[in-house]
């Protein structure tokens, strides 16, 4: 299976472990990722707030490049990239005037023929659980995981069109297929506040603090994420949150692809698990998954 791979800006920088683990896991599952040539920033949310045509054009430029290939499926690990690429693709198909103006801006033709997938949805729907189960060499037995979807990968439902927007289960199912002990909670899609990191830092500490407090109360060994902004926010804020709540938090925040790779027999260092602020290696050693 060959798909077009749009890593996005973060996965080539601060979220490099996500990119590395995505490539390992997809290769193991027989998925060939063809990185889009000369891709550029999708605009994410900042461009959308400034100028809707600019935001559409930034994503459309990338889509136009992919349309020149023989690939029709696009996978984006970043929920922000997924949302912008999919929105641009759908808007261009349904709004002739927007399509005309967008083509003028990017100086290229675009049809809107691609199918845009978020990575979690692609793995759960297009690959399925059976191939994942068949590749497991080291079941994650005894590892208590809290699945955290964040507020972008399944919302808004009109755009995401994936899973239940209030009570999603796809990440739970993938982690359970690895043999992990998946814990349920009511904060699966609550916002961690990452978008307010600079403008309202105290609000971010409050929002993220609610998540960590609940995960700790549930007895989670780790919080599993699908979004690099959620990962960075929850990983780096635990010191401030600990001071605010007068309680010590050291809960590792890991990407779901890192845990898939771990169950597939890859080492923690191969998956970038040694590059987190809250080190997951002590928990993994305690549970017998790392030497």
N, C-alpha and C positions, 0 to 999 in steps of 0.2 A: 504494500500500500504506500503510495507516494502522496504527500500533501505539501502545500506551501506553508512555510514556517515564518511567522512574523514575531520575532523575539521582543521588539520594542526597546526603548531606550534603557529602562531600568535593568533589564536582564543582561545588558552588556556593561553594566556598572555595578551598582550596589547590590543587585540581586543576581550576581554571577552564579552562585550556587544553585539557584533555581534553573537557570539555563543549562548548566552542566548536568543536573539530574534529569531534566526533561529529555535531553539528547540521549543519555544512557538508557532511560526507561523506554523511550520510543524505539530505539534500536533493538532493545531486547524483545519488544512486542512486534517486531517486523514492520515498523512504520518508518519509511524514509522521509526525513524532513529536508525539504529543499528550501533553504533560506532565500527569501526574496532578494534579488539583486538590487543594489542601490536604494534600499528602503530608507525612509526618513520618518521622523517623528509623526505620530498620528494626530498630535494636537491635544489629546487627552481632554481633561476638563478645562484647563486655562484658556485654550483657544476658543472653546465653545462659549465661554462666558463673555469673551471679547467680541467675537464676530462669527456668526453661525456659518456664513459662506466660507470663511477661512478654515473653520474647523472641518467642514465637509470636504473642502479641496485638499487639505493635508492628508486626510484618510484616502480620498479618491485617487490621489497620485499613486499611492502604494497599490491600491486595487487595480488601477490601470496597468501597472507594471506586471502584476500577476496575471491579468487577463491575456497578456501576450504569450503566456506559456500554455501548455496543454493540461494544466492542473486546475481543477475547479473547486477544491476544498482548501480552506485556509484555517490554520490553527494558531491561536494567539493565547499564550499562557496568562498574560496580564489582563485582568478583568476590565481595566480602563481601555486598553487597546481593543479588546474584543468588542466592547460596547460602541466605541467610536467607529470602528471599521464596519460593524454590522449596521449601525444606524445610517452611515453614509451610503452603504450598498443598497439598503432598502429605500432610503429617501430618493436616491437617484432613479430607481426603478419606477417610483410612483409619482414623481414630480418632474415633468418634462422641462419646465422652466428652470428649475434648480439644476437639472442635468446640463442644460445648455450653458448656464452661467459657470458651472463648475468646470466644464470642458474648456471654456475660454480661459479660466484661471490657470488650469494645469497644462493647457496647450496639448491635450491628448484626448482621444475618444475613450469613453468608458460605457460599458453596456449594463453592468450590474448583475452579471451572471454567476458570481461566485457564491459559495456557501461558506459562511463564517462560523467557526466553532470556537468556544472557549475550551481550554485544554481538558478540564474536568469532564465537560460534556462529551467531548470527543472520545476520551478514554472509556467513559461509562457506556455511551451509546454505540459508537462505531466499533469499538474493540470488544467491550463486554467483560464480564467478570470471569468467565471460564478461561480465556487465555491468560489472564492475570494469575488465577489460582494455579494453572499448570506450570507457571514459571517460578512459583515460590519455592525457594530452597531453605530459607530460614524463617519459619512462621514467627510472627511477632507476638507470640503467646505471652500473656502476662503484662503486656505494655498497655497501660490505660491512657486512651487518647480522647481528647475533646475535639470534635470536628468544628472548625470555624470557617464559614463561607464568606463572611463579610457582607457588605451591603451592595456590592456591584455585580457579582457573578450571576445572581438569579433575579436581580431587579434592575429596572422595572420589568415585569413579566411580558409586557408588550414588545420589548426589545430582546430580552434574554431568551424568552421562549424555551426555558430549560428549568426543569424541576419545579417543586412547589416553592413559591417566593417567600413564604412565611415559615415553612417547615420542610426544608429540602432533605433528601436522604442519600443522594448519589455519593457524596464523600464518605458518609457513614458506611455505605455498602462496599466501597472500594477498600476501606480500612479493615472492615470485617473479613473481606476476602483474603487479606494478608494474615489473618489469624489474631489480630489485635483485639483488645477489650475496648469496645467503643462505648463511650459514656454519652448519655443523652443530656441535653440542657436546653434552656429557653432563650439562649443568646446567640443562636447559630447565625443569624443575619443582622444582628445589632451592629451599629456603626462603631468603629474603634476611634474615630475622630482624626484619622491620618490627614485628611484634607485641610484640617485646621491647625496643623502642626506649628505654623509660624504665627498665624493671626490670633489664635485663641488657645494657647498652650495649656492653660489650666483646665479648660473644658476637655481637651484631649486626655489629660491625666485623669480626669473624672470618668470619662467614657471608657477608657482603657482599663481603669482601675476596677470598674464594675465587672468587666470580663475576667480579669485575673482573679478577683475575689471569688467569683462563682466557680471558675475552673479549679481553684485551690480547694474550695469547699467540697467539690465533687470528687476530689482525690486524683485529679489528672496528673499523669507523669509528663505529658506534653500537650501543647495545643497545635493542631494540624491546620495549616492554612493553604489557600490557593492563590492568594494575592500578595505580591511583594511589598506593597505599602502596609498592609496589615502586619506582615512579618516584621518589617523594620520598626514600625510603631510600637508593637507589643514587646519586641525584643529590647529596644533601647530605652523604654520608659519605665522599666521595672524598678530602677533605683529611686526615681522621683515618686512613683506610686507607693513604694515601700515606706518612704519618708512621710508621705501624706497620710497613709493609713496606719502608720506605726506598726507595720507587719512586714516581715521579710518575704519577698517573692523571688523565686528563682525557677520559673517554669520555662523550659525551652520552647521556642516557637519554631516549628519546622515545616518545610514544604511537603505536601503530600507525595510528590515525586521522589523526594529523598527517602521516605519510608518505603515506597514501592521498590526503589532500587536496593535498599537495605534487605528487604525480604527476598529479593532476587539474588542475593549473595554478594553484592558489591560492598566494598569497605566504606566506612564513614568518611574517610578522607577523599575517596573517589567521588563522593556525593556532596562534598563541601560542608559536611556536618561539623567540621573543625573550624568553621569561619563565622560562627554565631556569637553574639555578645553573651547571651545566657547559654553556656556550653552544654549541649545535650549529651556529650560523651560520658560524663559520670553516671547519668541515668541509664544509658545504653550498656555501660559496663556492669552496673548493678543488676540489670536484667539479663545479662549474658549475651548481648548483641555486639559487643566490642571488647577487644583485648586490652 
